[in-house]
Amino acid sequence: MNTPLSDAIAAKRDDLVALTQDLIRIPTLNPPGRDYLLICEYLDKRLSAHGFETQMIRAHGAPGDSDKYPRWNIIAHRAGAYGGECVHFNSHTDVVEVGAGWTFDPFGAEISDGKIYGRGTCDMKGGLAASIIAAETFIEIYPDFAGSIEISGTADEESGGYGGVAYLAEHGHFSPDSVQHVIIPEPLNKDRICLGHRGGWWAEIETKGEIAHGAMPFLGDCAVRHMGAVLQEFEDKLFPAMAARYTEMPVVPEGARNSTMNINSIHGGENEPEPGFTGLQAHCVPDSCRIVIDRRFLVEEPLDQVRDEVTNLLEGLRENRPNFEYALTERNAVLPSMTDKNAPVVRTVAKAIEDVMGVTPTYVASPGSYDQKHIDRIGKLKNCIAYGPGILDLAHKPDEYIGIDDMIDSAKVMGAALETLLLPPVT
């Protein structure tokens, strides 16, 4: 369905492409947290020119914040002609490491076959650009709208969001008194509405041993072998138990409807040699081995159960394996979050998808957590969804891309949602 607003958004195709390319070319890599100030300054200049009042907010004291890598965020606010509700579009500005296997320049923002390629195109600078175009065009068409529109660019979502949305929520920026509707343009496909996400529990496990000469390992105690026993317990008991669990949450892809765990890293013994070192390592029995686990759990699983399941396996080894000692350190925990399917922002965006694309939206939940967790738990704001262009499976992959037509369609959906939420009903 064509409307003056959707036609005006389509006419801004070149502007949308250029904006997305500009954002991609700012390499906001996290870790360590590069160029956060630079991208906030870019957004400040862009949005201020379109009548938004902006705040630049550094997350002082947040995890990762330092003078070398400050955690900068921006919130842009545009008030309407009279009172009403606030619609907030929140996008994270950080991107993950590049990784190997690229055939395009990760920060070149090259266009090929109707797609823009680069790290962060779908996750989620394309969604940020689409929300900006939607808001700017809505304001041009309807300068006397009610309420207000906010656009935020926030730090550190890829590492938990504590230097971004969590910090802002702690300081009242997502209070239900000031913000009523939140749309997070994460890449969940343009015809799907994401209602929430699974929970996450991150922990470090260290097994301990005793150093000795590698030619006489019987005089020491190999921590790596102890860790091997931990991994075997996981293989024999924990992974089969998780695979047998299935959630009623509409999590995508299908494999994520089971509980899962990833072993993020493992290290035991001597440190890796520095680049260029050509010597041999010393001959030592490792007295420490560490792994980091990333456990994603379902709304049906209590967090205490998730913790206890791992702890009980480790305690079993302590009782039955000679000289087994371990330390378990929790790094972070996030509870599952789900917005009601009948919430106002859900119904509004669903109707907008039907009107713009002529399809019935699919309702999904994300396999991984995103910043809805902070808006929900800290901000106490339940009327929040993820909706944006892009294919979820491309996130964090080489040759990540965003379809230009998908961005246009999503921007039209966002614009149509603004029409419903911020304009008086047609009588």
BELHU-V927291 format. One record per helix or strand of 2 or more residues. SS is the DSSP state (H for helix, E for strand). FROM is the first residue (numbers start at 1). TO is the last residue. If there is no record, write none. Layout:
ss:from:to
SS:FROM:TO
SS:FROM:TO
This chain:
ss:from:to
H:4:10
H:13:24
H:36:48
E:53:58
E:72:79
E:82:92
E:111:112
E:115:117
H:121:141
E:146:154
H:157:159
H:165:170
E:181:184
E:192:197
E:199:208
H:214:219
H:223:243
E:251:252
H:254:257
E:260:268
E:288:297
H:303:320
E:325:334
E:337:338
H:344:357
E:362:366
H:372:377
E:384:386
H:392:394
E:401:403
H:404:422
